[in-house]
Amino acid sequence: MRISLYLLILVACLSACKSGPFSLIKSASPHEQYENKLISAGLDKNTMGQRWISKSKSLLNEAKLIKLPYKEMGYFAAEKIEGAAFNFNLERGQKLTANLSTQSVSGFAIYMDIWEQKENGEFKKLAFADSSGASLQLEAKRSGIYLLRLQPELLVSGSYTLELNVGPSLAFPLKNTSRKQIQSFYGVGRDNGTRKHEGVDIFSSFRTPVLAVADGTVTRVNENNLGGRVVWFRPKGKDYTLYYAHLDEQIATEGSEVALGDTLGLMGNTGNAKTTPPHLHFGLYTSGGAIDPLPFIDPTIAPTPKISSDISKLNITLRTLKSTVKFIDNQQKETSVNLKQHTIARVLAASGNQYKIELPDGKIGYVSASLLIATKPLTTRKVEANSQTLYDSPNLAAGIKASLPVGQTVTVLGNFDNFQLVTTADNTIGWVSLK
């Protein structure tokens, strides 16, 4: 009765903590608002609230290293304190798009935010989704490793689908967009190695219109020996200037405000490009000098990979099929361990042909989905000792579910370390020690 009453009070408090209007910290993210409401309701003093807050911090250090684009389908269980985090590389000028969809009969909020880790090891929040958590975009201001965190509210269950795509933060400077038109890249040698190419060359037919890749201001229109007829363009709100060179004709005027897609000039081969086919030299300059503009305009966007794993197995307890199964830890390190046959695991998520699994000791990692099967009965065994303790997890310090009398027959479902997962005649499931 006391436990039921406590849960009713806790559920009532958590209902008041749902995302929505919150005036205490208007600039806080939905995740921060929810945590502040937990604290205000005093739920940070109980075990569940403490574990949720602790989990929100530990997720930042438990992120899975992934390659973009990426797709994952997963399940968060109400009886667990769960979450997910992902590390990935972005080049300066790329734009990340994160789309998150959820499904639950009871209402299901997942907080989604993006972080970077500074040199001193501290994490800095860069962006977050609104309370609906449907979509989030981020333009990379530097090249490096970024982190995305997902964490659901307490006492709710449901599935989610996360899709991460990466593309350019600016439009392509020609109407017809093709990576094949870019035939000379940033950093290649020029003039017998005396200088390096400070941009990319985009080839097309003579007098092809070259376009503004964003809204912004034309800061300069002039001529020089290398670039010939050139236009300098500053995208709105950005800390860099774009350089359009080798134009046959300059159409934009200095100081003019232009919109995305407006024609700035017509392609040519003026300047030091007189002996080459018509092309646009497209450069990007910051206060520190030229940087590679390709990530800012690269039109190649790879499709999100398909999930071939059986998603009906999400949140289901399975066991390993073969004598040994490679288990790669959550950090995706080169080191891995082999799980013995019939090792028990709960499926947390699916991506590609892999499952993200949780072992009975709480360790999380990845295995090939084809190497897990349903936990059908393996065999039966009789309790031979005076009595056999049935634990709620494979640990001698775990809670005791029952004391099995000698001679009782149990059905073995799987193994973990020196324990077996068994079910009794009355369908009580627990762990027995083999020692």
VEXFIGU-340032 format. One line per 8 residues: number of its first residue (from 1); for each residue x, y, z of C-alpha. Coordinates in nm, 3 decimals, padded with zeros to 5 digits. Each point is the difference from the previous one (the first is absolute). Last residue first. Layout:
N
NUM) X Y Z  ...;
# end
This chain:
435
435) 02.800 -02.177 -00.763  -00.253 -00.011 -00.283  -00.196 00.290 00.144  -00.367 00.036 -00.082  -00.157 00.294 -00.181  -00.366 00.091 -00.026  -00.332 -00.057 -00.175  -00.317 -00.100 00.186;
427) -00.226 -00.180 -00.244  -00.182 -00.212 00.265  00.193 -00.310 -00.111  00.326 00.191 00.038  00.199 00.198 -00.255  00.377 00.002 -00.022  00.285 00.236 -00.089  00.324 -00.178 00.084;
419) 00.292 00.147 00.192  00.378 -00.034 00.000  00.056 00.261 -00.277  -00.334 00.050 -00.173  -00.214 -00.286 -00.121  -00.324 -00.084 -00.177  -00.361 -00.116 00.023  00.028 -00.297 00.239;
411) -00.331 -00.152 00.112  -00.034 -00.084 00.371  -00.082 -00.328 00.174  -00.038 -00.004 00.377  00.190 -00.281 00.172  00.141 00.216 00.277  -00.219 00.298 00.078  00.044 00.331 -00.191;
403) 00.035 00.312 00.213  -00.160 00.294 -00.174  00.052 00.348 -00.142  00.317 00.091 00.188  00.148 00.342 -00.078  00.353 00.009 -00.131  00.316 -00.042 00.210  00.076 -00.340 -00.153;
395) -00.018 00.159 -00.344  -00.168 -00.120 -00.318  -00.316 00.211 00.044  -00.339 -00.050 00.174  00.140 -00.293 00.201  -00.151 -00.348 00.052  00.171 -00.172 00.293  00.026 -00.379 -00.018;
387) -00.085 -00.221 00.293  00.149 -00.307 00.164  00.202 -00.037 -00.318  -00.111 -00.206 -00.301  -00.254 00.229 -00.167  -00.102 -00.191 -00.309  00.090 00.104 -00.354  -00.183 00.065 -00.324;
379) 00.136 00.080 -00.343  00.037 00.282 -00.248  -00.341 00.161 00.023  -00.053 00.274 -00.260  00.185 00.327 00.052  -00.035 00.132 -00.356  00.310 00.021 -00.218  00.306 00.224 -00.032;
371) 00.288 -00.049 -00.247  -00.179 00.145 -00.303  -00.020 00.339 00.171  00.378 00.035 -00.001  00.106 00.126 00.339  00.034 00.340 00.165  00.068 00.124 00.353  -00.144 00.089 00.338;
363) 00.111 -00.136 00.338  -00.282 -00.007 00.255  00.103 -00.329 00.167  -00.284 -00.185 -00.177  00.139 00.107 -00.340  -00.157 00.291 -00.184  -00.015 -00.018 -00.377  00.036 00.229 -00.302;
355) -00.092 -00.222 -00.290  00.180 00.001 -00.330  -00.091 -00.052 -00.366  -00.047 00.372 -00.069  -00.108 00.155 00.329  -00.223 -00.161 00.262  -00.063 00.103 00.360  -00.027 -00.118 00.360;
347) -00.005 -00.379 -00.040  00.030 -00.178 00.334  00.277 -00.261 00.033  00.035 -00.356 00.139  00.307 -00.207 -00.089  -00.108 -00.329 -00.164  00.341 -00.058 -00.163  00.285 00.186 00.163;
339) 00.062 00.366 -00.070  00.330 00.092 -00.161  00.159 00.327 00.097  00.098 00.301 -00.206  00.295 00.232 -00.038  -00.003 00.224 -00.305  -00.205 00.254 00.188  -00.362 00.066 -00.091;
331) -00.047 00.207 00.318  -00.310 -00.204 00.089  00.197 -00.323 00.015  00.025 -00.246 -00.286  -00.132 -00.350 00.078  00.121 -00.277 -00.230  -00.209 -00.316 00.040  00.143 -00.336 00.106;
323) -00.163 -00.345 -00.004  -00.276 00.130 -00.223  -00.356 00.121 00.061  00.021 00.267 00.268  -00.311 00.057 00.207  -00.300 00.230 -00.028  -00.192 00.226 00.239  -00.236 00.230 -00.191;
315) 00.008 00.381 00.025  00.023 00.021 -00.381  -00.038 -00.343 -00.165  -00.272 00.119 -00.240  00.273 00.220 -00.154  00.145 -00.297 -00.189  00.340 00.126 -00.121  00.029 00.123 -00.359;
307) -00.009 00.370 00.087  00.056 00.212 -00.309  00.278 00.254 -00.032  -00.096 00.370 -00.032  00.080 00.116 -00.352  00.329 00.182 -00.067  -00.023 00.372 -00.070  00.233 00.122 -00.275;
299) -00.067 00.369 -00.064  00.330 00.114 00.156  -00.058 00.372 00.069  00.135 00.075 00.352  00.206 -00.322 00.021  00.184 00.110 -00.320  00.100 00.348 00.120  00.342 -00.106 00.136;
291) 00.143 00.285 00.206  00.165 00.329 -00.101  00.132 00.241 00.261  -00.024 00.036 00.377  -00.270 00.269 -00.009  -00.193 -00.237 -00.224  00.014 -00.040 -00.376  -00.196 -00.236 -00.227;
283) 00.083 -00.056 -00.365  -00.190 -00.095 -00.316  00.195 00.008 -00.326  -00.273 -00.023 -00.262  00.082 -00.165 -00.330  00.040 00.062 -00.369  00.258 -00.232 -00.160  00.362 00.091 00.073;
275) 00.253 00.216 -00.187  -00.142 00.334 00.120  -00.023 -00.124 00.362  00.263 00.243 00.137  -00.253 00.282 00.000  -00.317 -00.062 -00.202  -00.137 -00.342 -00.082  -00.377 00.046 00.001;
267) -00.313 -00.063 00.204  -00.266 00.269 00.019  -00.060 00.215 00.306  -00.176 00.039 00.334  -00.331 -00.160 -00.102  -00.249 -00.023 00.288  -00.055 -00.352 00.137  -00.011 00.095 00.368;
259) -00.079 00.367 00.028  00.216 00.304 -00.067  00.069 00.325 00.185  00.213 00.235 -00.210  00.314 00.165 00.140  00.207 -00.054 -00.314  -00.208 -00.083 -00.304  -00.089 -00.350 -00.119;
251) 00.020 -00.070 -00.373  00.371 -00.063 -00.049  00.081 -00.139 -00.345  00.244 -00.261 -00.128  00.064 -00.108 00.356  00.339 -00.154 00.088  -00.074 00.031 00.377  -00.280 -00.025 00.259;
243) 00.133 00.051 00.356  -00.210 -00.067 00.308  00.047 00.188 00.328  -00.003 -00.145 00.353  -00.155 00.068 00.340  -00.358 -00.076 -00.103  -00.325 00.176 00.094  -00.100 00.074 -00.357;
235) 00.238 -00.142 -00.258  00.282 00.243 -00.098  00.081 00.012 -00.372  00.311 00.108 -00.188  -00.036 00.012 -00.380  00.286 -00.047 -00.246  00.108 00.089 -00.354  00.348 -00.134 -00.048;
227) 00.080 -00.233 00.287  00.378 -00.006 -00.022  00.081 00.348 -00.134  -00.277 00.188 00.180  -00.340 00.150 -00.082  -00.272 00.151 00.221  -00.341 -00.041 00.164  -00.005 00.022 00.380;
219) -00.227 -00.061 00.298  -00.298 -00.162 -00.171  -00.234 -00.057 00.293  -00.192 -00.307 00.112  -00.267 -00.264 -00.056  00.160 -00.333 -00.083  00.191 -00.179 -00.279  -00.019 00.305 -00.228;
211) 00.014 -00.128 -00.355  00.232 -00.041 -00.295  -00.177 00.029 -00.336  00.167 -00.209 -00.277  00.187 00.243 -00.225  00.217 -00.271 -00.163  -00.107 -00.354 00.082  00.074 -00.168 00.332;
203) 00.292 -00.071 00.232  00.019 00.052 00.377  00.351 00.071 00.132  00.050 -00.030 00.376  00.176 00.240 00.233  00.335 00.129 00.115  00.221 -00.204 -00.235  00.346 -00.014 00.148;
195) 00.309 00.205 -00.077  00.356 -00.043 -00.126  -00.067 -00.362 -00.097  00.083 00.038 -00.368  -00.248 00.288 -00.039  -00.282 -00.170 00.194  -00.011 -00.299 00.234  -00.326 -00.151 00.126;
187) -00.137 00.140 00.325  -00.367 00.033 -00.090  -00.128 -00.205 -00.291  -00.007 -00.001 -00.377  -00.266 -00.185 -00.196  -00.329 00.107 00.161  -00.256 -00.057 -00.278  -00.026 -00.366 00.099;
179) -00.149 00.103 00.337  -00.313 00.104 -00.189  -00.253 00.275 00.062  -00.163 00.168 -00.299  -00.091 00.355 00.098  00.361 00.083 00.087  00.142 00.136 00.328  -00.116 -00.304 00.201;
171) -00.196 00.091 00.314  00.166 00.051 00.337  00.006 -00.211 00.318  00.094 -00.312 -00.195  -00.123 -00.347 00.095  -00.012 -00.245 00.288  -00.279 -00.238 00.095  -00.091 -00.156 00.335;
163) -00.319 -00.205 00.031  -00.135 -00.109 00.340  -00.304 -00.224 00.035  -00.158 -00.042 00.341  -00.196 -00.259 00.193  -00.199 00.048 00.316  -00.018 -00.020 00.374  -00.058 00.267 00.263;
155) 00.091 00.002 00.369  00.264 00.274 -00.019  00.045 00.229 -00.299  00.213 -00.122 -00.287  00.367 00.082 -00.067  00.167 00.041 -00.338  00.346 00.155 -00.035  00.189 00.111 -00.312;
147) 00.376 00.049 00.011  00.245 00.183 -00.227  00.355 -00.086 -00.103  00.202 00.247 -00.207  00.001 00.268 -00.267  -00.123 00.337 00.121  -00.314 00.211 -00.026  -00.208 -00.305 -00.096;
139) -00.351 00.107 -00.100  -00.259 -00.169 00.219  -00.354 -00.116 -00.068  -00.257 -00.165 00.228  -00.330 -00.170 -00.071  -00.294 -00.161 00.177  00.081 00.059 00.366  -00.351 00.125 00.075;
131) 00.141 00.202 00.290  00.238 00.186 -00.229  00.319 -00.160 -00.125  00.334 00.100 00.143  00.315 00.177 -00.112  00.363 00.063 00.097  00.040 -00.141 00.353  00.360 00.014 00.117;
123) 00.168 -00.303 00.156  00.312 00.022 00.215  00.309 -00.202 -00.087  00.245 00.290 00.022  00.029 00.004 -00.380  -00.374 00.055 -00.038  -00.253 -00.272 -00.071  -00.281 00.099 -00.231;
115) -00.369 -00.049 00.065  -00.330 -00.060 -00.179  -00.342 -00.040 00.166  -00.304 -00.229 -00.013  -00.251 -00.047 00.280  -00.238 -00.290 -00.053  -00.368 00.046 00.083  -00.249 -00.286 -00.012;
107) -00.374 00.009 00.040  -00.164 -00.314 00.137  -00.066 -00.198 -00.316  00.356 00.048 -00.125  00.172 00.070 -00.330  00.287 00.241 -00.054  00.161 00.182 -00.291  00.339 00.172 00.001;
99) 00.157 00.179 -00.294  00.356 00.131 00.038  00.138 00.225 -00.273  00.370 00.084 00.009  00.129 00.285 -00.214  00.357 -00.002 -00.131  00.200 00.321 -00.006  00.278 -00.119 00.227;
91) 00.031 -00.374 -00.037  -00.203 -00.226 00.228  00.104 -00.322 00.176  -00.234 -00.214 00.207  -00.062 -00.099 00.361  -00.339 -00.145 00.100  -00.201 -00.011 00.322  -00.288 -00.213 00.124;
83) -00.229 00.003 00.301  -00.137 -00.223 00.271  -00.114 -00.011 00.361  -00.205 -00.320 -00.018  -00.353 -00.096 00.107  -00.153 00.223 -00.267  00.190 -00.173 -00.281  00.169 00.196 -00.279;
75) -00.005 -00.168 -00.341  00.220 00.043 -00.305  00.015 00.062 -00.372  00.326 00.137 -00.135  00.105 00.178 -00.319  00.334 00.153 -00.090  00.149 00.223 -00.268  00.258 00.041 00.143;
67) 00.245 -00.238 00.165  -00.048 -00.091 00.363  00.201 00.005 00.325  -00.238 -00.097 00.281  -00.023 00.248 00.286  00.062 -00.119 00.356  00.173 00.312 00.138  -00.287 00.238 -00.077;
59) -00.245 -00.268 00.112  00.152 00.018 00.349  -00.141 00.349 00.054  -00.364 -00.072 -00.086  00.029 -00.333 00.180  00.087 00.174 00.327  -00.309 00.219 -00.029  -00.218 -00.303 -00.071;
51) 00.167 -00.204 00.278  -00.059 00.273 00.254  -00.365 00.028 -00.099  -00.052 -00.374 00.034  00.187 -00.029 00.330  -00.186 00.278 00.178  00.140 00.344 00.090  -00.001 00.130 -00.359;
43) -00.377 -00.044 00.016  -00.036 00.304 00.225  -00.265 00.153 -00.226  00.229 00.296 -00.074  00.283 -00.241 -00.081  -00.211 -00.199 -00.244  -00.124 00.330 -00.146  00.358 00.114 -00.052;
35) 00.079 -00.327 -00.179  -00.300 00.049 -00.230  00.098 00.358 -00.079  00.359 -00.108 -00.067  -00.118 -00.264 -00.250  -00.240 00.251 -00.159  00.298 00.236 -00.045  00.029 00.298 00.233;
27) -00.050 00.354 -00.129  -00.332 00.048 00.181  00.132 -00.118 00.335  -00.281 00.024 00.257  -00.272 00.063 -00.256  -00.080 -00.351 -00.122  -00.252 -00.062 -00.274  00.014 -00.365 -00.104;
19) 00.193 -00.314 00.072  -00.150 -00.228 00.262  00.113 00.059 00.356  -00.353 00.025 00.142  -00.061 -00.352 -00.125  00.321 -00.097 00.177  -00.139 00.112 00.334  -00.321 -00.196 -00.051;
11) 00.198 -00.306 -00.108  00.213 00.026 00.312  -00.302 00.030 00.228  -00.162 -00.304 -00.162  00.328 -00.188 00.020  00.030 00.072 00.371  -00.356 -00.116 00.062  00.069 -00.326 -00.183;
3) 00.320 -00.055 00.201  -00.177 00.069 00.329  -00.282 -00.244 -00.088;
# end
